[in-house]
Amino acid sequence: MSLDHGKKVCLAEADLESYPGMYLTNTNGSTSLQSNFAPYPTATQQGGHNELQQLVTARQPYLAKSKAKAQFPWRIVIVSTNDKQLADNDMVYKLAAPSRIADASWVKPGKVAWEWWNHWGISNVDFEAGINTETYQAYIDFASKNKIEYVILDEGWAVNKKADLFQVVPEIDLKKLIAHAKAKNVGIILWAGYYAFERDLEKVCKHYSEMGVKGFKIDFMDRDDQQMVDFHYRAAAIAAKYKLMLDFHGTYKPTGINRTYPNVINFEAVHGLEQMKWTGPELDQVTYDVTFPYIRMVAGPIDYTQGAMRNATKRTHRGINDEPMSQGTRCRQLAQYVIFESPLNMLCDSPTNYEKEQECTDFISAIPTVWDQTIALEGEIGKYIAIARKKADHWYVGAMTNWDARQLELDLSFLGEGNYVAELYRDGANANRIASDYKKETITIPADRKMSIAMAKGGGVAMKIYKK
């Protein structure tokens, strides 16, 4: 909510355990908000997307079943005097219950070569690409070559509409793929529809952990009543028992479970790049990209799935399932790896496209996914954002604008003493017409630490800064 004199109020909740999530509505145009909660389910039935959801058919007249002395969720009011303060706020995480995993050193965040967004779109190979062993071996080889930690097998590896994760399609030799990945120092993560995962939860975790799988991306929960919130905690606990990481896709906003169970490393709950596959210029993803980092990202990490190598302007974007594209420039895609918090970070495009764009691929594949320090540099909700993040001795800076071309003056005084160089990726001279146009430069950071950057419409800037 916007107040006078530039102040903002962000409402959130934390430590949401065994209780439904809160919605806030404004039904009468006044300055008050009303809370709303999903009642406790009485009955559910299997259905929805490929029979992978549990659809609520009846609800109780109450919200939750609670024991005496139960702790209820925190309600958080975050007040900012400057929008950029909301782009670097850990309140939700800090108010969540501490870790219940005694030793979480096995949890390894990283980047993921992902096939679903690019529709298994590799070419220049001597086999038909698709959901088969040969295709996934190619993704594993690409990941290994570029030091990408994981490959995901998204929807399709298990027999469709059976909601049974023990029925693997005959085109895939899962043991062979896991062995191939291990030999290449790559981990395998499996996609799972909610109902298929829930119905055999411990058996699934035990079986695939023993096979060598590193984690699951769980999808289509699509509710936040008490039963579904309980599932998230139960899944996290059992997955941790078998040393499995979880990426909750198709889920509600994060409320700090990633502190309580550090093996939960990502959440969707965001209008991510996948929406670009079936929408055209009527959808404004670019403005959304410079809005949610101040709002949704306050709650925690996002599974946005950036990295498109086909890039489009506001006028030229189209939704194409087999060869999807992003709205905005190439450098915007690179900047998102700095701006968006995402410990398990996807490379959404195909190995073929990344190999054609090796310069950008080298930047993406080397970028960290967890950070030692974050500084929000500049920003205004819905207009632009600039963030600096540090890992070890390197700083990364990312900036994005809305559909307005923009010049920003960045204060890099946080670098401290010394002489610094930046590997800079900026929008090309023709990026307003050809969104993939960019230029890479190596520049010296000015002694006064003031740096001017220019962004095209829907553009961005990404840089890696290191000492000479």
Summary of the structure (lengths in Angstrom):
residues: 468
radius of gyration: 22.2
end to end distance: 44.0
largest distance: 65.9
contacts: 1578
relative contact order: 0.12
helix: 26%
strand: 29%
